Amino acid sequence: MKNIYPFKSKVCPEQRRQLMQQEPQLVWLTGLSGSGKSTLALRLEHHLFHRGYKVYLLDGDNIRNGLCRDLGFSEQDRKENIRRVAEVSRLLLDAGMVVICAFISPYAEERELARQIVGPDRFTEVYISCPLQVCEQRDTKGLYAKARAGLIANFTGISAPYEEPPQPDMTIRTDKESIENSLDKLITFVEPHLRLQQRMKAAM
């Protein structure tokens, strides 16, 4: 942009990794409303925090209540919502944090944009898969009922599409197993990517 001159920090990423003793990574949970994204994200954050990781969770409703409160739910606004989240995530990753994001993020294009913003090597996509009818049965927030009644426009799965990830790094079927089992699988998959020494040895 014109008259904008970004500067580089005198602290390099490797110094931050050594200080934090972890590998910065973004764990991006995507799926329909009611699929279990936020529940798993909260429990994953709790587990990692108590294991000593410096971790922070960004959740869709919380972001919509602050950073993105000016956005609606049109396709363009959804993409801008994800772009802002990805930029915030990039800053947290640059600071050496582990970041967990729980967003419906229904479009493949916006998820790919997030991947490119933070860097493909720092982006782990986890698809929280659950059939629409099961999500509707749960409907813990009453949103599907409102969408079916025409009270919520552009609602993913009802009046707006959800594009399933064609090649996610991991898929969790929350309609087939308990939250506890899903969490165990998620932890087993994610945690090795965060261990600094293990990543360094793998690169040797």
Secondary structure as UniProt FT lines:
FT   TURN            2..3
FT   HELIX           13..20
FT   STRAND          26..30
FT   TURN            33..34
FT   HELIX           37..50
FT   TURN            51..52
FT   STRAND          55..59
FT   HELIX           60..64
FT   TURN            65..70
FT   HELIX           75..94
FT   TURN            95..96
FT   STRAND          98..102
FT   HELIX           108..118
FT   HELIX           120..122
FT   STRAND          123..129
FT   HELIX           132..138
FT   TURN            140..141
FT   HELIX           143..148
FT   TURN            149..150
FT   TURN            157..159
FT   STRAND          170..173
FT   TURN            174..176
FT   HELIX           179..190
FT   HELIX           191..194
FT   HELIX           196..203
//
